[in-house]
């Protein structure tokens, strides 16, 4: 897959490269959210707030301290991990819908603070002023999008590798255990609270990487990333692709990013169409597309690569 993505800039138009960059970002966010919710079973709705925090931190450091974009990314990731810990500590004491209520409140509080800021600290509803990100503005559009694409690809490959290594480790087994049967997992010696916190921290760190890259790619950060449109879009990626699976969020992100770009022309119906898609997938393919695709490859090629 990495090889295919690596040669795409040489065979597809430039405007599709921008769409692929969006795919890299949302695939990482969807994977991070899937780790927390789909695998570890924590019904958190705070992933987009963590994503935005990393982006704002990165941009703010560049604007006010003239910090290198690459160094500022690390501070953005640290902030995202810290924010994940703040969300995790009360969340692990709750269950089910109460986790949703607590984390979506965190999301809303952060969104409202950003939108109503009049101090100039975050730029209010207009977001941070424009700044130069990873790539120098002196480059032409073609060269700039080319470099940004490969930086995004590196981020996507790194995050996907981290997820794969985690899921195929003892910690990954612990995540799956607490997601399926926390009481049984506890009886087998797994620290449920400790494992849940680790899921929040790893998922938040990966979302932070995506948020920091987003801020560098666009050269700004705005409260619009915390809209319900965006949250529903990422949630749809998990559902359509198959949450609780390794490849589901990636498959879902690839499909939903291109569908979302197509739906921009019908913005007023965008959420409705995404909602119909989520409901249809939940009813017709409750496991998402990943198990179905894997079944096909297993039947005809005797390989399991999409689980």
C-alpha positions as CSV (number, residue, x, y, z in Angstrom):
1,X,0.0,0.0,0.0
2,X,2.8,2.4,0.9
3,X,4.4,1.8,-2.5
4,X,1.2,2.6,-4.3
5,X,0.7,5.8,-2.4
6,X,4.4,6.6,-3.0
7,X,4.0,6.7,-6.8
8,X,0.6,8.4,-6.9
9,X,2.0,11.9,-7.3
10,X,3.5,10.8,-10.6
11,X,0.3,9.4,-12.1
12,X,-2.6,11.5,-10.7
13,X,-3.6,15.2,-11.2
14,X,-2.5,17.8,-8.6
15,X,-6.0,18.4,-7.3
16,X,-6.3,14.8,-6.4
17,X,-3.1,15.1,-4.3
18,X,-4.9,17.6,-2.1
19,X,-7.7,15.1,-1.6
20,X,-5.2,12.4,-0.8
21,X,-3.6,14.6,1.8
22,X,-7.0,15.0,3.5
23,X,-7.2,11.2,3.4
24,X,-3.9,10.9,5.2
25,X,-5.1,13.2,8.0
26,X,-8.5,11.8,8.5
27,X,-7.2,8.2,8.2
28,X,-4.9,8.9,11.2
29,X,-7.7,10.5,13.2
30,X,-10.1,7.7,12.4
31,X,-7.5,5.1,13.4
32,X,-6.8,6.9,16.7
33,X,-10.5,7.2,17.5
34,X,-11.0,3.5,16.5
35,X,-8.3,2.5,19.0
36,X,-10.1,4.3,21.8
37,X,-13.7,3.4,20.9
38,X,-13.7,0.5,18.5
39,X,-11.0,-1.6,20.2
40,X,-10.7,-0.4,23.8
41,X,-14.5,0.1,24.1
42,X,-14.3,3.7,25.5
43,X,-17.1,5.8,24.1
44,X,-15.1,9.0,23.8
45,X,-16.3,11.9,21.6
46,X,-13.3,14.1,22.5
47,X,-11.0,13.0,19.7
48,X,-11.6,16.1,17.5
49,X,-10.9,18.4,20.4
50,X,-7.6,16.7,21.0
51,X,-6.9,17.0,17.3
52,X,-7.6,20.8,17.3
53,X,-5.6,21.4,20.5
54,X,-2.5,20.0,18.9
55,X,-3.0,22.1,15.8
56,X,-3.6,25.3,17.8
57,X,-0.6,24.7,19.9
58,X,1.6,24.1,16.8
59,X,0.4,27.2,15.0
60,X,0.5,29.4,18.1
61,X,4.2,28.5,18.8
62,X,5.1,29.3,15.2
63,X,3.3,32.7,15.3
64,X,4.4,34.0,18.7
65,X,7.8,32.3,19.2
66,X,8.9,31.8,15.5
67,X,9.5,28.1,16.4
68,X,10.5,25.7,13.7
69,X,7.4,23.9,12.3
70,X,9.0,20.5,12.9
71,X,9.8,21.3,16.5
72,X,6.4,22.8,17.2
73,X,4.8,19.5,16.1
74,X,6.4,17.8,19.1
75,X,4.9,20.3,21.5
76,X,1.5,19.8,19.8
77,X,1.8,16.1,20.4
78,X,2.7,16.7,24.1
79,X,-0.4,18.9,24.5
80,X,-2.6,16.3,22.9
81,X,-1.3,13.6,25.2
82,X,-1.9,15.9,28.2
83,X,-5.4,16.7,27.0
84,X,-6.1,13.0,26.6
85,X,-5.0,12.4,30.2
86,X,-7.4,15.1,31.4
87,X,-10.3,13.4,29.5
88,X,-9.2,9.9,30.5
89,X,-9.1,10.4,34.3
90,X,-12.9,11.1,34.8
91,X,-13.9,9.0,31.8
92,X,-12.6,5.7,33.2
93,X,-14.9,6.1,36.2
94,X,-17.9,6.3,33.9
95,X,-19.5,3.9,31.4
96,X,-21.4,4.0,28.2
97,X,-23.5,7.0,27.4
98,X,-22.0,8.9,30.4
99,X,-18.6,8.8,28.8
100,X,-20.2,10.3,25.6
101,X,-21.8,13.1,27.6
102,X,-18.6,13.9,29.5
103,X,-16.3,13.9,26.4
104,X,-18.7,15.7,24.1
105,X,-19.0,18.4,26.8
106,X,-15.3,18.7,26.8
107,X,-15.4,19.1,23.0
108,X,-18.1,21.8,23.2
109,X,-16.4,23.7,26.0
110,X,-13.2,23.9,24.0
111,X,-15.1,24.9,20.8
112,X,-17.0,27.7,22.5
113,X,-13.9,29.0,24.2
114,X,-12.2,29.2,20.8
115,X,-15.1,30.7,19.0
116,X,-15.8,33.4,21.6
117,X,-12.2,34.3,22.3
118,X,-11.8,38.1,22.0
119,X,-8.3,38.4,23.4
120,X,-6.6,37.4,20.1
121,X,-5.0,34.4,21.7
122,X,-6.7,31.9,19.3
123,X,-8.1,34.3,16.8
124,X,-11.7,33.7,17.7
125,X,-14.1,32.5,15.0
126,X,-11.6,33.3,12.3
127,X,-8.8,31.2,13.8
128,X,-5.1,31.8,13.9
129,X,-3.6,34.2,11.3
130,X,-1.8,32.6,8.4
131,X,1.8,31.5,8.9
132,X,4.4,29.4,7.0
133,X,4.2,25.7,7.7
134,X,6.4,22.8,6.8
135,X,6.9,24.0,3.2
136,X,8.3,27.5,2.3
137,X,5.8,29.8,0.6
138,X,8.5,30.6,-1.9
139,X,7.9,27.3,-3.7
140,X,5.4,27.1,-6.5
141,X,2.1,25.3,-6.0
142,X,3.2,22.1,-7.7
143,X,6.4,21.8,-5.7
144,X,4.6,22.7,-2.5
145,X,1.8,20.2,-2.8
146,X,4.4,17.5,-3.8
147,X,6.4,18.0,-0.7
148,X,3.3,18.2,1.5
149,X,2.0,15.0,0.1
150,X,5.1,13.0,1.1
151,X,5.2,14.6,4.6
152,X,1.5,13.5,4.9
153,X,2.3,10.1,3.6
154,X,5.1,9.7,6.1
155,X,2.7,10.7,8.9
156,X,0.1,8.2,7.8
157,X,2.6,5.4,7.5
158,X,4.1,6.2,10.9
159,X,0.7,6.3,12.6
160,X,-0.5,3.1,10.9
161,X,2.7,1.3,11.9
162,X,2.2,2.4,15.5
163,X,-1.4,1.1,15.5
164,X,-0.3,-2.2,13.9
165,X,2.5,-2.7,16.5
166,X,0.2,-1.9,19.4
167,X,-2.6,-4.2,18.2
168,X,-0.1,-7.1,17.7
169,X,1.4,-6.7,21.2
170,X,0.3,-7.7,24.7
171,X,-1.0,-4.2,25.2
172,X,-3.2,-4.6,22.1
173,X,-4.6,-7.9,23.5
174,X,-5.4,-6.0,26.7
175,X,-7.2,-3.3,24.7
176,X,-9.3,-5.9,23.0
177,X,-10.0,-7.7,26.2
178,X,-11.2,-4.6,28.1
179,X,-13.2,-3.6,25.0
180,X,-15.1,-6.9,24.9
181,X,-15.2,-8.1,28.6
182,X,-13.7,-5.7,31.1
183,X,-14.8,-7.8,34.1
184,X,-13.2,-11.0,32.6
185,X,-10.1,-9.0,31.7
186,X,-9.8,-7.8,35.3
187,X,-10.2,-11.3,36.6
188,X,-7.2,-12.3,34.3
189,X,-5.0,-9.8,35.9
190,X,-5.4,-6.9,33.5
191,X,-5.5,-3.4,35.1
192,X,-8.7,-2.1,33.4
193,X,-8.2,1.5,34.5
194,X,-4.5,1.6,33.6
195,X,-5.1,0.0,30.2
196,X,-7.9,2.4,29.5
197,X,-5.7,5.4,30.3
198,X,-3.0,4.0,27.9
199,X,-5.6,3.7,25.1
200,X,-6.6,7.3,25.6
201,X,-2.9,8.5,25.6
202,X,-1.9,6.5,22.5
203,X,-5.1,7.5,20.6
204,X,-4.7,11.1,21.7
205,X,-1.0,11.2,20.7
206,X,-1.9,10.0,17.2
207,X,-4.7,12.5,16.9
208,X,-2.2,15.1,17.9
209,X,0.1,14.2,15.1
210,X,-2.7,14.6,12.6
211,X,-3.8,17.9,14.1
212,X,-0.2,19.3,14.1
213,X,0.2,18.3,10.4
214,X,-3.2,19.8,9.5
215,X,-2.2,23.1,11.1
216,X,1.1,23.0,9.1
217,X,-0.6,22.0,5.8
218,X,-3.2,24.8,5.8
219,X,-1.0,27.4,7.6
220,X,-3.7,28.2,10.1
221,X,-6.2,26.6,12.5
222,X,-9.8,27.5,12.9
223,X,-12.7,26.3,15.1
224,X,-14.4,24.9,12.0
225,X,-12.5,21.7,12.5
226,X,-14.7,21.1,15.6
227,X,-17.9,21.3,13.7
228,X,-20.4,18.4,13.9
229,X,-20.0,18.0,10.2
230,X,-16.4,17.0,10.7
231,X,-17.1,14.8,13.7
232,X,-19.8,12.9,11.8
233,X,-17.5,12.5,8.8
234,X,-14.8,10.9,10.9
235,X,-17.3,8.7,12.8
236,X,-18.7,7.6,9.4
237,X,-15.2,6.5,8.4
238,X,-15.1,4.1,11.3
239,X,-18.6,2.7,10.8
240,X,-18.3,2.3,7.0
241,X,-14.8,0.8,7.1
242,X,-15.5,-1.3,10.2
243,X,-14.7,-0.2,13.7
244,X,-12.8,-2.6,15.9
245,X,-10.6,-3.7,12.9
246,X,-7.1,-2.6,11.9
247,X,-7.9,-1.6,8.3
248,X,-11.5,-0.5,8.7
249,X,-10.7,3.2,9.5
250,X,-8.3,3.4,6.6
251,X,-10.8,1.9,4.1
252,X,-13.6,4.1,5.5
253,X,-11.4,7.2,5.3
254,X,-10.5,6.6,1.7
255,X,-14.1,6.1,0.7
256,X,-15.6,8.9,2.9
257,X,-13.0,11.6,2.0
258,X,-13.8,11.3,-1.7
259,X,-17.6,11.1,-1.1
260,X,-17.3,14.1,1.2
261,X,-15.4,16.1,-1.5
262,X,-18.2,15.1,-4.0
263,X,-20.9,16.3,-1.6
264,X,-19.4,19.8,-1.2
265,X,-21.7,20.9,-4.0
266,X,-24.7,19.8,-1.9
267,X,-23.5,21.2,1.4
268,X,-27.0,21.5,2.9
269,X,-27.7,17.8,2.4
270,X,-24.2,16.6,3.3
271,X,-25.0,15.7,6.9
272,X,-28.2,14.0,5.9
273,X,-26.5,11.9,3.3
274,X,-23.7,10.9,5.7
275,X,-26.3,10.0,8.3
276,X,-28.1,7.8,5.8
277,X,-24.8,6.1,4.9
278,X,-24.0,5.4,8.5
279,X,-27.5,3.9,9.1
280,X,-27.4,1.8,6.0
281,X,-24.0,0.4,6.8
282,X,-25.0,-0.3,10.4
283,X,-28.0,-2.3,9.2
284,X,-26.7,-4.0,6.1
285,X,-23.0,-4.4,7.0
286,X,-22.8,-4.1,10.8
287,X,-19.1,-5.1,10.7
288,X,-18.3,-2.5,8.0
289,X,-16.5,-3.1,4.7
290,X,-13.2,-4.5,6.1
291,X,-14.5,-8.0,7.1
292,X,-16.3,-8.2,3.7
293,X,-13.2,-7.3,1.7
294,X,-11.1,-9.6,3.8
295,X,-13.5,-12.5,3.2
296,X,-13.1,-11.9,-0.5
297,X,-9.3,-11.9,-0.4
298,X,-9.3,-14.9,1.9
299,X,-11.6,-16.9,-0.4
300,X,-9.8,-16.2,-3.7
301,X,-6.3,-15.4,-2.7
302,X,-6.0,-17.2,0.7
303,X,-4.6,-14.0,2.5
304,X,-5.9,-12.0,5.4
305,X,-4.8,-8.4,5.0
306,X,-7.9,-6.3,5.8
307,X,-8.6,-7.1,9.4
